[in-house]
Amino acid sequence: MSELPKLLIVEDDENIQRQLRYVLCDRYALWFADSRASALAVVRDVHPDVVSLDLGLPPDRETTAEGLGTLEDILRIAPDTRVVVLTGSGDRTNARRAIELGATDYLAKSADLAEYETVLRRCVWVQHLQRENAHLTAQAETTARFAEIIGSTPRMREIFSLVSLVANTNVAVLVQGESGTGKELVARAVHSTSRRRDAPFVPINCGAIPETLLEAELFGHEKGAYTGAHIQRKGKLETANGGTVFLDEVAEMTPLLQVKLLRFLQNREVERLGGRQPLRVDTRIIAASNKDLKAETAAGRLREDLYFRLSVVTVTLPPLRERGEDIVILANTLLHRTCQEYRRKLQFSGAALAAIAQHHWPGNIRELENAVQRATIVASGRLIEPADLSLAPPADTQPLSLREARNRVERQTIIDALAKARGNISRAARELRISRPTLHGLLVKHAIDTRDMKPAGIRG
């Protein structure tokens, strides 16, 4: 298989094709196409790295409609392909239109061969850099992923460890944190890594359902239990038998419902509204709140005995502003997902990444997700800028280079391995699959002091 970059030249002039084949055959694996249909067939078949596209394609070479349509089709099929368009001399209108549609560069047909080769080399180099950056980003995301949660900071690693420990027990779990921090994701992680994973996971937002309906929603009702109860209906606690019920905003429950929930937690039985026979149910409860439930208990708004039943294990999620480099990893993950949804190929500029890192994010991950979605829709070029995210430009920052991004990921990975190994260099080296001397060199390079990783009382 050829290691040469793959170049598709879309040109219907056979003389030009022969000339370019002679000049470029040593540096590229070449394909040629003379029409829109043949060009798209090659794109689907070989997924070229770079396409050189003459906008004046048949059947009507006097207009650029066929060429611009071909450009759109190429980027729809292979959005990471770099496209250089060839236009008539002085045809800036179509050149601008091509760039808006996603072309990497444009060149007048009158340009000399040396200039043409320079543009192609630049496209191949940019393609190489972007693929390397995408690989590093994916590597960082994989390293930082637990179930559907992404996190690389020591605080998040502690949460992942706690979730792993509690998953295969049956104790109640309380998840606390500001709105938008991912409390439901933690609940789903507990469920999906437990023995209950094949049974239902049923989320209920206690603050979104009127109190008159929430009791029936949780416990079910018999036919005729109240006006409008025309049939018997199981409640969520019964429906999730063998699985998990996630009670979001549990502090919004009325005192009466708090008593009924407490009774369920004590004896694992539900009694439908209008029913007389308690039913045994094996359902795990995971509760969540963006309020401080200790304070709610002290104020008399939450029963103390219910609080103790719900908080056998408590997971407290940090706000996004306290999650360091997780913010950039999360932003890139959300961008990748959103680009797939909207069929776009975008990246954050260095200024955008700096603005993301500096922003306070009062709405946490939910706010970040909305900002990335908006930017994916409104960005006019291939790079997302701070304005696309509705963020202010970063103060006194330079764009993040590929070397800087790589060093950040490398340093954080080493710190995580050392934290896991409690500062033991030999164990950390094994964790990283590198030699001890190599790790020593990296510690010097990144100015990491292993004494900060060791528990109190350990020296040397």
VMD Tcl script that draws the C-alpha trace (Angstrom):
set ca {
  {0.00 0.00 0.00}
  {1.43 3.38 -1.03}
  {2.66 5.74 1.72}
  {2.39 8.67 -0.67}
  {-0.39 11.21 -0.05}
  {-3.44 10.49 -2.20}
  {-4.24 13.23 -4.72}
  {-7.31 13.36 -6.96}
  {-7.10 15.80 -9.87}
  {-10.48 16.73 -11.35}
  {-9.63 18.06 -14.81}
  {-11.20 17.20 -18.18}
  {-8.28 18.38 -20.37}
  {-6.24 15.28 -21.24}
  {-3.11 17.29 -22.07}
  {-3.12 18.92 -18.63}
  {-3.73 15.50 -17.04}
  {-0.65 14.06 -18.81}
  {1.49 17.01 -17.77}
  {0.46 16.80 -14.13}
  {0.91 13.01 -14.05}
  {4.49 13.41 -15.31}
  {5.33 16.15 -12.80}
  {3.58 14.77 -9.69}
  {3.78 10.97 -9.98}
  {6.87 10.69 -7.74}
  {5.33 12.63 -4.85}
  {1.66 11.56 -4.89}
  {-0.51 8.54 -5.46}
  {-2.55 9.99 -8.31}
  {-6.14 9.60 -9.48}
  {-7.80 11.58 -12.28}
  {-11.44 12.39 -13.01}
  {-12.98 14.38 -15.83}
  {-16.54 14.87 -14.51}
  {-18.55 15.27 -11.34}
  {-19.72 11.65 -11.38}
  {-16.25 10.15 -11.88}
  {-14.76 12.47 -9.23}
  {-17.32 11.41 -6.63}
  {-16.75 7.75 -7.47}
  {-13.03 8.15 -6.72}
  {-13.76 10.05 -3.49}
  {-16.05 7.27 -2.27}
  {-13.57 4.57 -3.29}
  {-10.18 5.91 -2.12}
  {-10.96 8.89 0.16}
  {-8.12 11.11 -1.17}
  {-6.12 13.37 1.13}
  {-6.25 16.28 -1.32}
  {-8.44 17.10 -4.32}
  {-7.45 19.57 -7.04}
  {-10.75 20.73 -8.54}
  {-11.25 22.74 -11.71}
  {-14.49 24.65 -11.20}
  {-15.12 24.78 -14.95}
  {-16.42 21.24 -15.42}
  {-18.62 19.85 -18.18}
  {-21.37 19.95 -19.27}
  {-21.14 23.76 -19.08}
  {-17.54 24.92 -18.67}
  {-18.58 28.59 -18.91}
  {-20.25 28.49 -15.47}
  {-19.01 27.17 -12.14}
  {-22.26 25.59 -11.00}
  {-21.07 22.04 -11.72}
  {-17.70 22.65 -10.05}
  {-19.19 24.21 -6.92}
  {-21.74 21.39 -6.73}
  {-18.88 18.88 -7.00}
  {-17.07 20.67 -4.15}
  {-20.13 20.41 -1.90}
  {-20.55 16.72 -2.72}
  {-16.88 15.93 -2.05}
  {-16.95 17.57 1.39}
  {-20.25 15.90 2.23}
  {-18.81 12.45 1.42}
  {-15.30 13.07 2.84}
  {-15.40 16.16 5.09}
  {-11.73 15.85 6.14}
  {-10.44 15.98 2.54}
  {-8.57 19.16 1.60}
  {-9.80 20.73 -1.65}
  {-7.90 23.23 -3.80}
  {-10.12 24.90 -6.42}
  {-8.82 26.27 -9.71}
  {-10.63 29.37 -10.98}
  {-10.36 31.76 -13.88}
  {-7.98 34.71 -13.53}
  {-9.52 37.41 -11.36}
  {-12.57 35.27 -10.54}
  {-12.64 36.28 -6.87}
  {-16.40 35.86 -6.49}
  {-16.33 32.12 -7.15}
  {-13.09 31.76 -5.19}
  {-14.76 33.31 -2.14}
  {-17.83 31.14 -2.65}
  {-15.63 28.03 -2.79}
  {-13.89 28.96 0.47}
  {-17.31 29.54 2.12}
  {-18.34 26.05 1.02}
  {-15.24 24.55 2.66}
  {-12.40 24.63 0.10}
  {-8.96 24.87 1.71}
  {-7.38 27.14 -0.89}
  {-7.86 28.49 -4.40}
  {-5.55 29.18 -7.33}
  {-5.95 30.85 -10.69}
  {-5.63 28.49 -13.66}
  {-2.95 30.83 -14.99}
  {-0.68 30.11 -11.99}
  {2.65 28.43 -12.77}
  {3.41 24.83 -11.84}
  {5.72 25.75 -8.96}
  {2.96 27.74 -7.24}
  {0.51 24.89 -7.83}
  {2.90 22.39 -6.22}
  {3.45 24.72 -3.24}
  {-0.28 24.91 -2.58}
  {-0.61 21.12 -2.79}
  {2.31 20.60 -0.37}
  {0.75 23.07 2.06}
  {-2.56 21.18 1.95}
  {-0.84 17.86 2.62}
  {1.07 19.39 5.55}
  {-2.10 20.89 7.08}
  {-3.85 17.55 6.59}
  {-1.01 15.79 8.43}
  {-1.12 18.27 11.33}
  {-4.88 18.05 11.69}
  {-4.86 14.25 11.69}
  {-2.10 14.20 14.31}
  {-4.04 16.70 16.41}
  {-7.24 14.65 16.03}
  {-5.32 11.56 17.13}
  {-3.99 13.35 20.21}
  {-7.47 14.65 21.04}
  {-9.02 11.19 20.67}
  {-6.21 9.70 22.77}
  {-6.80 12.27 25.51}
  {-10.55 11.64 25.43}
  {-10.08 7.85 25.61}
  {-7.70 8.19 28.54}
  {-10.13 10.52 30.30}
  {-13.36 8.56 29.67}
  {-15.27 6.53 32.25}
  {-18.60 5.16 30.98}
  {-20.08 8.29 29.33}
  {-18.25 10.73 31.63}
  {-15.09 12.53 30.58}
  {-12.61 13.68 33.18}
  {-8.84 13.65 33.71}
  {-8.35 15.68 36.89}
  {-7.52 13.95 40.19}
  {-10.95 14.99 41.54}
  {-12.76 13.28 38.65}
  {-10.52 10.20 38.96}
  {-11.58 9.93 42.59}
  {-15.23 10.09 41.49}
  {-14.67 7.35 38.89}
  {-13.07 5.17 41.56}
  {-15.97 5.75 43.96}
  {-18.54 4.94 41.25}
  {-16.69 1.70 40.46}
  {-16.70 0.71 44.13}
  {-20.37 1.48 44.74}
  {-21.76 0.16 41.43}
  {-22.02 -3.48 42.43}
  {-23.62 -2.80 45.79}
  {-27.30 -2.05 46.32}
  {-26.90 1.00 48.55}
  {-28.61 4.29 47.74}
  {-26.40 6.94 46.13}
  {-26.80 10.71 46.38}
  {-25.27 12.83 43.60}
  {-24.83 16.53 44.36}
  {-23.57 19.38 42.23}
  {-24.57 22.55 40.43}
  {-27.07 22.40 37.56}
  {-25.46 21.16 34.38}
  {-22.54 19.30 35.99}
  {-23.63 15.87 34.75}
  {-25.44 14.32 37.71}
  {-27.58 12.07 35.52}
  {-24.45 10.85 33.70}
  {-23.01 9.75 37.05}
  {-26.27 7.95 37.88}
  {-26.19 6.22 34.50}
  {-22.53 5.27 35.07}
  {-23.44 3.64 38.40}
  {-26.26 1.71 36.68}
  {-24.32 0.73 33.52}
  {-21.32 -0.62 35.46}
  {-23.47 -2.58 37.93}
  {-25.11 -6.00 37.78}
  {-28.36 -4.16 37.06}
  {-27.13 -2.89 33.68}
  {-29.53 -5.07 31.65}
  {-32.59 -3.90 33.62}
  {-34.31 -0.51 33.15}
  {-32.78 2.82 34.12}
  {-35.71 5.17 34.79}
  {-35.05 8.90 35.34}
  {-37.65 11.16 36.99}
  {-37.32 14.91 37.49}
  {-39.20 15.49 40.74}
  {-39.26 19.25 40.15}
  {-40.85 18.99 36.69}
  {-43.90 16.89 37.61}
  {-46.82 18.48 39.54}
  {-46.98 17.16 43.09}
  {-50.51 15.85 42.50}
  {-49.17 13.56 39.74}
  {-45.73 12.66 41.12}
  {-47.09 10.16 43.65}
  {-48.97 8.23 40.95}
  {-45.91 8.49 38.68}
  {-43.68 6.90 41.32}
  {-46.02 4.38 42.94}
  {-48.64 3.72 40.24}
  {-52.40 3.50 40.69}
  {-55.28 1.07 40.49}
  {-58.23 1.54 38.15}
  {-60.64 4.07 39.65}
  {-58.17 5.30 42.29}
  {-59.00 8.89 41.31}
  {-60.85 10.78 38.60}
  {-59.25 9.95 35.28}
  {-57.64 6.68 36.47}
  {-59.40 4.55 33.86}
  {-56.86 1.71 33.90}
  {-54.39 0.18 36.29}
  {-50.88 1.60 35.84}
  {-47.56 0.56 37.31}
  {-45.41 3.28 38.87}
  {-41.78 3.95 37.95}
  {-40.49 2.15 41.04}
  {-42.33 -0.99 39.95}
  {-41.46 -0.59 36.24}
  {-37.75 -0.41 37.11}
  {-37.85 -3.66 39.11}
  {-34.34 -5.14 38.97}
  {-32.94 -1.84 37.73}
  {-32.49 1.74 38.89}
  {-34.70 4.78 39.44}
  {-32.94 8.14 39.26}
  {-34.74 10.82 41.30}
  {-33.45 14.17 40.05}
  {-34.16 17.25 42.21}
  {-35.31 15.00 45.04}
  {-35.50 17.96 47.45}
  {-38.60 19.18 45.57}
  {-40.72 16.33 46.97}
  {-43.61 17.21 49.32}
  {-43.45 16.01 52.95}
  {-46.08 13.34 52.20}
  {-44.06 11.91 49.31}
  {-40.90 12.03 51.40}
  {-42.62 9.76 53.94}
  {-43.71 7.31 51.21}
  {-40.22 7.25 49.66}
  {-38.67 6.66 53.09}
  {-41.04 3.73 53.65}
  {-40.01 2.25 50.30}
  {-36.31 2.58 51.15}
  {-36.93 0.83 54.46}
  {-39.03 -2.15 53.34}
  {-38.64 -2.23 49.50}
  {-42.41 -2.38 48.99}
  {-44.72 -0.16 46.94}
  {-48.44 0.28 47.29}
  {-50.28 1.70 44.30}
  {-52.77 4.52 44.84}
  {-56.11 2.89 45.55}
  {-54.41 -0.45 46.20}
  {-54.45 -2.55 49.34}
  {-51.73 -5.07 48.66}
  {-48.04 -4.02 49.02}
  {-45.80 -5.29 46.24}
  {-42.19 -6.35 46.78}
  {-39.86 -4.48 44.41}
  {-36.08 -4.73 43.89}
  {-35.28 -1.25 42.62}
  {-32.18 0.77 43.42}
  {-32.55 4.48 44.17}
  {-30.06 7.10 43.01}
  {-31.07 10.62 44.01}
  {-29.67 13.98 42.93}
  {-30.01 17.63 43.82}
  {-28.36 20.93 42.99}
  {-29.14 22.05 46.55}
  {-27.12 21.35 49.67}
  {-29.27 18.64 51.22}
  {-27.64 19.04 54.62}
  {-28.80 22.66 54.61}
  {-32.26 21.58 53.37}
  {-32.46 19.12 56.27}
  {-31.36 21.74 58.80}
  {-34.04 24.10 57.46}
  {-36.74 21.43 57.86}
  {-37.49 21.12 54.14}
  {-36.10 17.57 53.88}
  {-36.63 14.82 56.44}
  {-33.43 13.97 58.26}
  {-34.15 10.22 58.23}
  {-34.77 10.37 54.46}
  {-31.51 12.28 53.94}
  {-29.57 9.57 55.78}
  {-31.28 6.84 53.76}
  {-30.51 8.56 50.45}
  {-26.92 9.51 51.24}
  {-25.34 6.17 52.13}
  {-22.76 7.14 49.49}
  {-22.54 10.75 48.34}
  {-20.86 11.81 45.07}
  {-20.23 15.56 44.80}
  {-19.49 16.80 41.29}
  {-17.22 19.83 40.86}
  {-18.41 22.72 38.68}
  {-16.87 22.94 35.21}
  {-14.79 25.99 36.16}
  {-12.87 23.80 38.65}
  {-12.09 21.01 36.19}
  {-8.92 22.40 34.60}
  {-7.96 20.86 31.27}
  {-11.15 18.75 31.24}
  {-12.87 21.83 29.81}
  {-10.88 21.66 26.55}
  {-11.24 17.86 26.29}
  {-15.00 18.17 26.83}
  {-15.27 20.99 24.29}
  {-13.47 18.93 21.63}
  {-15.63 15.89 22.38}
  {-18.83 17.93 22.09}
  {-17.55 19.54 18.87}
  {-16.82 16.15 17.30}
  {-20.30 14.91 18.21}
  {-22.03 18.08 16.96}
  {-20.06 18.15 13.70}
  {-21.24 14.61 12.97}
  {-24.83 15.69 13.60}
  {-24.61 18.76 11.33}
  {-22.21 17.19 8.78}
  {-19.55 19.83 9.26}
  {-15.76 19.67 9.65}
  {-14.66 22.27 12.20}
  {-11.92 22.91 14.72}
  {-11.42 25.42 17.50}
  {-8.92 28.17 16.85}
  {-6.24 28.77 19.47}
  {-8.11 31.91 20.57}
  {-11.34 29.92 20.94}
  {-9.65 27.28 23.12}
  {-8.14 30.01 25.29}
  {-11.54 31.72 25.60}
  {-13.15 28.40 26.56}
  {-10.51 27.81 29.24}
  {-10.93 31.35 30.66}
  {-14.75 31.46 30.73}
  {-16.46 30.91 34.12}
  {-19.22 28.60 32.72}
  {-21.97 29.29 35.29}
  {-24.22 26.84 33.40}
  {-21.48 24.19 33.47}
  {-21.44 21.40 30.86}
  {-24.94 22.25 29.63}
  {-23.83 25.81 28.84}
  {-20.68 24.53 27.09}
  {-22.77 22.11 25.02}
  {-25.12 24.91 23.92}
  {-22.19 27.18 23.02}
  {-20.52 24.47 20.91}
  {-23.79 23.65 19.14}
  {-24.34 27.32 18.31}
  {-20.77 27.68 17.02}
  {-21.13 24.62 14.80}
  {-24.15 26.22 13.15}
  {-22.88 29.81 12.74}
  {-19.14 29.35 12.05}
  {-18.38 30.62 8.55}
  {-14.96 29.03 8.06}
  {-13.29 25.82 9.18}
  {-12.12 27.37 12.46}
  {-14.44 28.27 15.33}
  {-13.56 31.66 16.84}
  {-14.57 33.09 20.25}
  {-17.37 35.17 18.68}
  {-18.96 31.97 17.29}
  {-19.18 30.71 20.88}
  {-20.55 34.07 22.09}
  {-17.41 34.43 24.21}
  {-15.15 37.42 24.67}
  {-11.69 37.16 23.05}
  {-9.10 35.77 25.51}
  {-7.00 38.30 27.37}
  {-3.33 38.34 26.35}
  {-3.19 34.77 25.04}
  {-1.45 33.24 22.05}
  {-3.02 30.45 19.97}
  {-2.27 26.97 21.33}
  {0.30 25.24 19.11}
  {0.29 21.51 18.37}
  {3.46 21.12 20.47}
  {1.81 22.90 23.42}
  {-1.32 20.77 23.13}
  {0.78 17.57 23.02}
  {2.84 18.66 26.03}
  {-0.30 19.45 28.04}
  {-1.77 16.00 27.38}
  {1.57 14.30 28.10}
  {2.10 16.17 31.38}
  {-1.43 15.47 32.64}
  {-1.12 11.75 31.76}
  {2.14 11.51 33.74}
  {0.61 13.32 36.74}
  {-2.40 10.96 36.70}
  {-0.14 7.88 36.57}
  {1.97 9.17 39.47}
  {-1.13 9.99 41.51}
  {-2.42 6.47 40.93}
  {0.97 5.03 41.90}
  {1.09 7.30 44.99}
  {4.35 8.85 43.76}
  {6.12 5.53 43.08}
  {8.15 6.09 39.89}
  {8.62 2.41 39.04}
  {4.88 1.69 39.28}
  {4.04 4.83 37.31}
  {6.50 3.84 34.57}
  {4.83 0.42 34.31}
  {1.43 2.10 34.17}
  {2.66 4.32 31.32}
  {4.46 1.40 29.60}
  {7.78 3.26 29.47}
  {11.13 2.69 31.14}
  {12.06 4.28 34.46}
  {14.89 6.39 32.85}
  {12.43 7.64 30.22}
  {9.99 8.68 32.94}
  {12.78 10.46 34.83}
  {13.54 12.43 31.67}
  {9.88 13.37 31.28}
  {9.69 14.47 34.92}
  {12.56 16.88 34.30}
  {11.05 18.04 31.00}
  {7.68 18.87 32.59}
  {9.06 20.07 35.96}
  {7.01 17.52 37.93}
  {7.96 16.94 41.56}
  {6.98 13.41 42.64}
  {7.11 14.43 46.31}
  {3.78 16.16 45.74}
  {2.26 12.79 44.79}
  {3.35 10.83 47.88}
  {1.21 10.36 50.97}
  {2.28 12.08 54.15}
  {5.06 10.25 55.98}
  {6.72 8.77 52.87}
  {10.15 10.14 52.01}
  {12.62 9.65 49.18}
}
mol new
graphics top color blue
foreach p $ca { graphics top sphere $p radius 0.5 }
foreach p [lrange $ca 0 end-1] q [lrange $ca 1 end] { graphics top cylinder $p $q radius 0.2 }
display resetview
